[in-house]
Amino acid sequence: MGEYILNNCNPPYKYELINKLNIMNVPSTVHLKDNKNYEFFVRYLLQKAMSVFKFTVPKHWSLDYFLYVLFCSGFICVFETKKFGVIPQWCTMEGLNVFYEPKAANVANPALPQIKTLEIGKDCVIVKLTPDYLGILDIISKYAAQMALCTEAFETNTYNTKFAYVFAAKDKSAARSFQEMFDRISAGEPAVAVGDKLFDEMNKPLWQPFAQNVSSTYIAPEILTTLKRCEANFDTEIGIPNANTDKRERLISDEVNANNVETYSKASLWMDNIKLGFDEVNAKFGLDLRVEWRIQPDIERSADNATADINTDPVQSKQ
């Protein structure tokens, strides 16, 4: 849903348009976002970001719709209808008030009789996630691209350790024979027969090792570590507790506490904005909207516990 909410015609341009413009480039540029790995991580990280808060909404609301609009668009309009009662809807903004904030909301839905233009504060209430009325798809996209690149590098590096040969083919027929042999060996067949096209006039095989010391180019463990660090950085961005530090024997309490503060600062800002919007909705329409932490942050206690565990000297503990 978020892919359709953002405007694809104005800068910053989305990757679909960039890929269309660059399709004639030779050699091709590196595209981090036009692949299934990227789509997987966008979906994974977006749902992970939604899990930070726990929402209580009326039964006749679709919580899934509410969450996707709020986190992708950055805001959602709540107003009253004769047919559906008080409902949330995606909207566009128009006009500016004295503080250069949106003055009215336009709601269009096939289930509603007509496009509604609602005055904010009078006819409707806007619940926003961030102070600038933007969603978090930019954060999602950034880390999804990084993690997709790490995953692709891991898969490529792991696969290349299975078979590292270069083939010298005389013609297309020999090339297809090499390809068939490669596929059958990679599939795990214990014995593979080859024809005379894969040998030269001296009956010597036309294949030769390309990288004999495969272990020297095997960096899959380092790539997995980088992937985990990318996800830990994302967790820090959205407010999920994590140990976003290199593994060391000792960490001082200030380092642990600093990471905890960084983790909850932005998420706390989002929480404040949502609560402010919910309070306005509850006061205007008599509802009981609530939002709370799914895991209650306790910066001081978590810092004390982490420091106690990490700074314990094993020699002193034995004594």
One Martini backbone bead per residue (centre of mass of N, CA, C, O) as a GRO file, in nm:
protein
  319
    1MET     BB    1   0.056   0.063  -0.019
    2GLY     BB    2   0.301   0.259   0.002
    3GLU     BB    3   0.374   0.259  -0.310
    4TYR     BB    4   0.099   0.439  -0.373
    5ILE     BB    5   0.126   0.694  -0.191
    6LEU     BB    6   0.358   0.782  -0.334
    7ASN     BB    7   0.500   1.000  -0.544
    8ASN     BB    8   0.644   0.927  -0.879
    9CYS     BB    9   0.692   1.237  -1.021
   10ASN     BB   10   0.861   1.347  -0.785
   11PRO     BB   11   1.100   1.460  -0.609
   12PRO     BB   12   1.222   1.191  -0.517
   13TYR     BB   13   1.296   0.936  -0.713
   14LYS     BB   14   1.208   0.636  -0.798
   15TYR     BB   15   1.331   0.330  -0.905
   16GLU     BB   16   1.147   0.279  -1.149
   17LEU     BB   17   1.233   0.531  -1.313
   18ILE     BB   18   1.538   0.489  -1.308
   19ASN     BB   19   1.537   0.211  -1.449
   20LYS     BB   20   1.408   0.311  -1.715
   21LEU     BB   21   1.642   0.519  -1.781
   22ASN     BB   22   1.885   0.284  -1.735
   23ILE     BB   23   1.833   0.036  -1.937
   24MET     BB   24   2.064   0.131  -2.164
   25ASN     BB   25   2.293   0.073  -1.990
   26VAL     BB   26   2.650   0.012  -2.067
   27PRO     BB   27   2.684  -0.102  -1.815
   28SER     BB   28   2.501  -0.180  -1.568
   29THR     BB   29   2.363  -0.069  -1.305
   30VAL     BB   30   2.311  -0.063  -0.967
   31HIS     BB   31   2.027  -0.234  -0.824
   32LEU     BB   32   1.874  -0.245  -0.502
   33LYS     BB   33   1.527  -0.240  -0.567
   34ASP     BB   34   1.477  -0.461  -0.825
   35ASN     BB   35   1.400  -0.698  -0.607
   36LYS     BB   36   1.304  -0.953  -0.392
   37ASN     BB   37   1.479  -0.885  -0.150
   38TYR     BB   38   1.373  -0.600  -0.110
   39GLU     BB   39   1.074  -0.672  -0.073
   40PHE     BB   40   1.115  -0.846   0.175
   41PHE     BB   41   1.244  -0.623   0.363
   42VAL     BB   42   1.017  -0.423   0.355
   43ARG     BB   43   0.806  -0.606   0.486
   44TYR     BB   44   0.969  -0.685   0.739
   45LEU     BB   45   1.037  -0.393   0.852
   46LEU     BB   46   0.752  -0.277   0.864
   47GLN     BB   47   0.637  -0.486   1.067
   48LYS     BB   48   0.850  -0.426   1.283
   49ALA     BB   49   0.768  -0.130   1.330
   50MET     BB   50   0.468  -0.193   1.414
   51SER     BB   51   0.556  -0.363   1.684
   52VAL     BB   52   0.626  -0.136   1.894
   53PHE     BB   53   0.318  -0.090   1.903
   54LYS     BB   54   0.005  -0.081   2.087
   55PHE     BB   55  -0.329  -0.101   1.976
   56THR     BB   56  -0.653   0.065   2.047
   57VAL     BB   57  -0.952  -0.008   1.871
   58PRO     BB   58  -1.223  -0.031   1.719
   59LYS     BB   59  -1.391  -0.303   1.584
   60HIS     BB   60  -1.476  -0.146   1.303
   61TRP     BB   61  -1.185  -0.141   1.256
   62SER     BB   62  -0.891  -0.152   1.058
   63LEU     BB   63  -0.583  -0.205   1.173
   64ASP     BB   64  -0.420  -0.253   0.918
   65TYR     BB   65  -0.500   0.001   0.768
   66PHE     BB   66  -0.407   0.201   0.983
   67LEU     BB   67  -0.104   0.121   0.989
   68TYR     BB   68  -0.024   0.158   0.688
   69VAL     BB   69  -0.102   0.452   0.666
   70LEU     BB   70   0.060   0.572   0.902
   71PHE     BB   71   0.354   0.456   0.821
   72CYS     BB   72   0.353   0.542   0.513
   73SER     BB   73   0.218   0.834   0.511
   74GLY     BB   74   0.199   0.964   0.837
   75PHE     BB   75  -0.125   0.982   0.809
   76ILE     BB   76  -0.472   1.021   0.943
   77CYS     BB   77  -0.822   1.032   0.902
   78VAL     BB   78  -1.081   1.135   1.136
   79PHE     BB   79  -1.434   1.061   1.094
   80GLU     BB   80  -1.782   1.109   1.033
   81THR     BB   81  -2.041   0.879   0.941
   82LYS     BB   82  -2.353   0.752   0.865
   83LYS     BB   83  -2.272   0.449   0.787
   84PHE     BB   84  -1.978   0.396   0.970
   85GLY     BB   85  -1.904   0.623   1.134
   86VAL     BB   86  -1.611   0.626   1.292
   87ILE     BB   87  -1.327   0.676   1.074
   88PRO     BB   88  -1.046   0.583   0.897
   89GLN     BB   89  -0.850   0.777   0.644
   90TRP     BB   90  -0.713   0.839   0.367
   91CYS     BB   91  -0.533   1.143   0.262
   92THR     BB   92  -0.530   1.475   0.162
   93MET     BB   93  -0.386   1.797   0.141
   94GLU     BB   94  -0.493   2.143   0.220
   95GLY     BB   95  -0.367   2.411   0.292
   96LEU     BB   96  -0.290   2.686   0.530
   97ASN     BB   97  -0.198   2.797   0.819
   98VAL     BB   98  -0.029   3.005   1.034
   99PHE     BB   99   0.179   2.735   1.072
  100TYR     BB  100   0.199   2.570   0.802
  101GLU     BB  101  -0.043   2.381   0.819
  102PRO     BB  102  -0.281   2.187   0.755
  103LYS     BB  103  -0.637   2.263   0.691
  104ALA     BB  104  -0.721   2.018   0.495
  105ALA     BB  105  -0.915   1.720   0.398
  106ASN     BB  106  -0.909   1.462   0.145
  107VAL     BB  107  -1.169   1.220   0.076
  108ALA     BB  108  -1.145   0.901  -0.107
  109ASN     BB  109  -1.422   0.664  -0.158
  110PRO     BB  110  -1.633   0.435  -0.300
  111ALA     BB  111  -1.812   0.405  -0.026
  112LEU     BB  112  -1.848   0.698  -0.068
  113PRO     BB  113  -2.046   0.939  -0.214
  114GLN     BB  114  -1.800   1.153  -0.183
  115ILE     BB  115  -1.585   1.391  -0.184
  116LYS     BB  116  -1.412   1.501   0.105
  117THR     BB  117  -1.396   1.822   0.271
  118LEU     BB  118  -1.205   1.870   0.567
  119GLU     BB  119  -1.177   2.036   0.859
  120ILE     BB  120  -0.932   2.073   1.067
  121GLY     BB  121  -1.080   2.036   1.397
  122LYS     BB  122  -1.392   2.017   1.297
  123ASP     BB  123  -1.442   1.749   1.098
  124CYS     BB  124  -1.149   1.652   1.188
  125VAL     BB  125  -0.869   1.425   1.257
  126ILE     BB  126  -0.515   1.418   1.279
  127VAL     BB  127  -0.304   1.137   1.265
  128LYS     BB  128   0.039   1.136   1.345
  129LEU     BB  129   0.377   1.025   1.346
  130THR     BB  130   0.520   1.283   1.244
  131PRO     BB  131   0.596   1.621   1.241
  132ASP     BB  132   0.614   1.616   0.895
  133TYR     BB  133   0.396   1.414   0.767
  134LEU     BB  134   0.571   1.150   0.752
  135GLY     BB  135   0.688   0.861   0.696
  136ILE     BB  136   0.908   0.546   0.698
  137LEU     BB  137   1.004   0.457   0.403
  138ASP     BB  138   1.294   0.567   0.404
  139ILE     BB  139   1.400   0.378   0.622
  140ILE     BB  140   1.316   0.113   0.497
  141SER     BB  141   1.467   0.144   0.225
  142LYS     BB  142   1.753   0.170   0.325
  143TYR     BB  143   1.774  -0.112   0.482
  144ALA     BB  144   1.669  -0.297   0.256
  145ALA     BB  145   1.902  -0.244   0.059
  146GLN     BB  146   2.133  -0.338   0.240
  147MET     BB  147   2.020  -0.629   0.300
  148ALA     BB  148   1.996  -0.718   0.005
  149LEU     BB  149   2.296  -0.694  -0.063
  150CYS     BB  150   2.398  -0.894   0.150
  151THR     BB  151   2.236  -1.138   0.050
  152GLU     BB  152   2.353  -1.149  -0.235
  153ALA     BB  153   2.649  -1.180  -0.148
  154PHE     BB  154   2.611  -1.441   0.011
  155GLU     BB  155   2.498  -1.621  -0.214
  156THR     BB  156   2.733  -1.582  -0.412
  157ASN     BB  157   2.967  -1.673  -0.229
  158THR     BB  158   2.857  -1.954  -0.158
  159TYR     BB  159   2.828  -2.061  -0.449
  160ASN     BB  160   3.132  -2.016  -0.543
  161THR     BB  161   3.247  -2.249  -0.346
  162LYS     BB  162   3.148  -2.502  -0.518
  163PHE     BB  163   3.245  -2.358  -0.805
  164ALA     BB  164   3.580  -2.286  -0.973
  165TYR     BB  165   3.547  -2.239  -1.313
  166VAL     BB  166   3.692  -2.226  -1.645
  167PHE     BB  167   3.572  -2.214  -1.984
  168ALA     BB  168   3.680  -2.342  -2.310
  169ALA     BB  169   3.499  -2.274  -2.596
  170LYS     BB  170   3.458  -2.332  -2.939
  171ASP     BB  171   3.139  -2.343  -2.909
  172LYS     BB  172   2.807  -2.364  -2.840
  173SER     BB  173   2.803  -2.668  -2.792
  174ALA     BB  174   3.027  -2.670  -2.578
  175ALA     BB  175   2.896  -2.471  -2.385
  176ARG     BB  176   2.646  -2.650  -2.327
  177SER     BB  177   2.808  -2.883  -2.210
  178PHE     BB  178   2.927  -2.728  -1.975
  179GLN     BB  179   2.659  -2.641  -1.849
  180GLU     BB  180   2.552  -2.925  -1.798
  181MET     BB  181   2.781  -3.019  -1.618
  182PHE     BB  182   2.752  -2.802  -1.404
  183ASP     BB  183   2.456  -2.863  -1.322
  184ARG     BB  184   2.500  -3.164  -1.237
  185ILE     BB  185   2.715  -3.114  -1.021
  186SER     BB  186   2.551  -2.904  -0.852
  187ALA     BB  187   2.315  -3.123  -0.799
  188GLY     BB  188   2.493  -3.400  -0.702
  189GLU     BB  189   2.613  -3.586  -0.898
  190PRO     BB  190   2.839  -3.855  -0.883
  191ALA     BB  191   2.816  -3.894  -1.213
  192VAL     BB  192   2.971  -3.744  -1.510
  193ALA     BB  193   2.930  -3.735  -1.849
  194VAL     BB  194   3.149  -3.662  -2.127
  195GLY     BB  195   3.250  -3.532  -2.418
  196ASP     BB  196   3.488  -3.458  -2.671
  197LYS     BB  197   3.431  -3.138  -2.670
  198LEU     BB  198   3.593  -3.111  -2.375
  199PHE     BB  199   3.844  -3.161  -2.563
  200ASP     BB  200   4.136  -3.166  -2.705
  201GLU     BB  201   4.367  -3.296  -2.927
  202MET     BB  202   4.523  -3.411  -2.645
  203ASN     BB  203   4.298  -3.492  -2.432
  204LYS     BB  204   4.247  -3.225  -2.280
  205PRO     BB  205   4.096  -3.043  -2.066
  206LEU     BB  206   3.914  -2.722  -2.090
  207TRP     BB  207   3.932  -2.707  -1.791
  208GLN     BB  208   3.998  -2.471  -1.515
  209PRO     BB  209   4.109  -2.325  -1.254
  210PHE     BB  210   4.030  -2.007  -1.103
  211ALA     BB  211   4.010  -2.074  -0.770
  212GLN     BB  212   4.174  -2.261  -0.554
  213ASN     BB  213   4.150  -2.062  -0.298
  214VAL     BB  214   3.847  -2.037  -0.169
  215SER     BB  215   3.888  -1.942   0.132
  216SER     BB  216   3.997  -1.649   0.057
  217THR     BB  217   3.685  -1.573  -0.066
  218TYR     BB  218   3.538  -1.641   0.204
  219ILE     BB  219   3.274  -1.398   0.337
  220ALA     BB  220   3.004  -1.486   0.470
  221PRO     BB  221   3.036  -1.423   0.776
  222GLU     BB  222   3.080  -1.115   0.736
  223ILE     BB  223   2.810  -1.064   0.598
  224LEU     BB  224   2.628  -1.154   0.833
  225THR     BB  225   2.733  -0.942   1.028
  226THR     BB  226   2.640  -0.700   0.859
  227LEU     BB  227   2.341  -0.773   0.857
  228LYS     BB  228   2.301  -0.753   1.164
  229ARG     BB  229   2.387  -0.454   1.186
  230CYS     BB  230   2.166  -0.339   1.010
  231GLU     BB  231   1.931  -0.435   1.192
  232ALA     BB  232   2.031  -0.292   1.448
  233ASN     BB  233   2.009  -0.007   1.329
  234PHE     BB  234   1.707  -0.023   1.278
  235ASP     BB  235   1.618  -0.074   1.568
  236THR     BB  236   1.725   0.198   1.668
  237GLU     BB  237   1.540   0.377   1.490
  238ILE     BB  238   1.245   0.236   1.601
  239GLY     BB  239   1.272   0.106   1.916
  240ILE     BB  240   1.450  -0.157   1.946
  241PRO     BB  241   1.607  -0.348   2.145
  242ASN     BB  242   1.975  -0.348   2.149
  243ALA     BB  243   2.320  -0.463   2.083
  244ASN     BB  244   2.482  -0.200   1.924
  245THR     BB  245   2.771  -0.368   1.955
  246ASP     BB  246   3.066  -0.472   1.985
  247LYS     BB  247   3.227  -0.746   2.086
  248ARG     BB  248   3.313  -0.723   2.430
  249GLU     BB  249   3.423  -0.755   2.749
  250ARG     BB  250   3.369  -0.435   2.790
  251LEU     BB  251   3.116  -0.206   2.921
  252ILE     BB  252   3.014   0.085   2.987
  253SER     BB  253   2.738   0.243   3.104
  254ASP     BB  254   2.734   0.482   2.900
  255GLU     BB  255   2.716   0.307   2.643
  256VAL     BB  256   2.453   0.163   2.706
  257ASN     BB  257   2.277   0.414   2.762
  258ALA     BB  258   2.314   0.553   2.488
  259ASN     BB  259   2.170   0.333   2.322
  260ASN     BB  260   1.895   0.353   2.466
  261VAL     BB  261   1.836   0.647   2.400
  262GLU     BB  262   1.854   0.619   2.090
  263THR     BB  263   1.625   0.410   2.063
  264TYR     BB  264   1.379   0.592   2.215
  265SER     BB  265   1.362   0.881   2.103
  266LYS     BB  266   1.204   0.850   1.831
  267ALA     BB  267   0.971   0.670   1.935
  268SER     BB  268   0.870   0.880   2.142
  269LEU     BB  269   0.785   1.087   1.932
  270TRP     BB  270   0.573   0.910   1.798
  271MET     BB  271   0.405   0.859   2.048
  272ASP     BB  272   0.325   1.155   2.102
  273ASN     BB  273   0.173   1.201   1.835
  274ILE     BB  274  -0.038   0.979   1.867
  275LYS     BB  275  -0.156   1.069   2.139
  276LEU     BB  276  -0.250   1.345   2.049
  277GLY     BB  277  -0.450   1.239   1.836
  278PHE     BB  278  -0.617   1.055   2.024
  279ASP     BB  279  -0.716   1.274   2.217
  280GLU     BB  280  -0.878   1.429   2.002
  281VAL     BB  281  -1.063   1.198   1.918
  282ASN     BB  282  -1.185   1.133   2.196
  283ALA     BB  283  -1.302   1.422   2.248
  284LYS     BB  284  -1.482   1.442   1.981
  285PHE     BB  285  -1.603   1.111   1.959
  286GLY     BB  286  -1.589   0.917   2.218
  287LEU     BB  287  -1.337   0.747   2.236
  288ASP     BB  288  -1.073   0.465   2.296
  289LEU     BB  289  -0.784   0.544   2.216
  290ARG     BB  290  -0.473   0.348   2.214
  291VAL     BB  291  -0.118   0.367   2.314
  292GLU     BB  292   0.162   0.135   2.349
  293TRP     BB  293   0.405  -0.044   2.459
  294ARG     BB  294   0.507  -0.359   2.399
  295ILE     BB  295   0.789  -0.269   2.527
  296GLN     BB  296   0.885  -0.136   2.807
  297PRO     BB  297   1.084   0.117   2.872
  298ASP     BB  298   1.408   0.090   3.072
  299ILE     BB  299   1.687   0.252   3.088
  300GLU     BB  300   1.810   0.226   3.372
  301ARG     BB  301   1.773  -0.081   3.414
  302SER     BB  302   1.914  -0.182   3.154
  303ALA     BB  303   2.187  -0.055   3.220
  304ASP     BB  304   2.241  -0.201   3.487
  305ASN     BB  305   2.220  -0.493   3.381
  306ALA     BB  306   2.433  -0.474   3.156
  307THR     BB  307   2.668  -0.387   3.337
  308ALA     BB  308   2.665  -0.631   3.530
  309ASP     BB  309   2.718  -0.847   3.305
  310ILE     BB  310   2.973  -0.721   3.151
  311ASN     BB  311   3.160  -0.617   3.413
  312THR     BB  312   3.219  -0.893   3.504
  313ASP     BB  313   3.471  -1.045   3.674
  314PRO     BB  314   3.569  -1.372   3.662
  315VAL     BB  315   3.785  -1.368   3.884
  316GLN     BB  316   3.622  -1.225   4.110
  317SER     BB  317   3.378  -1.422   4.112
  318LYS     BB  318   3.542  -1.665   4.217
  319GLN     BB  319   3.637  -1.512   4.486
   0.00000   0.00000   0.00000
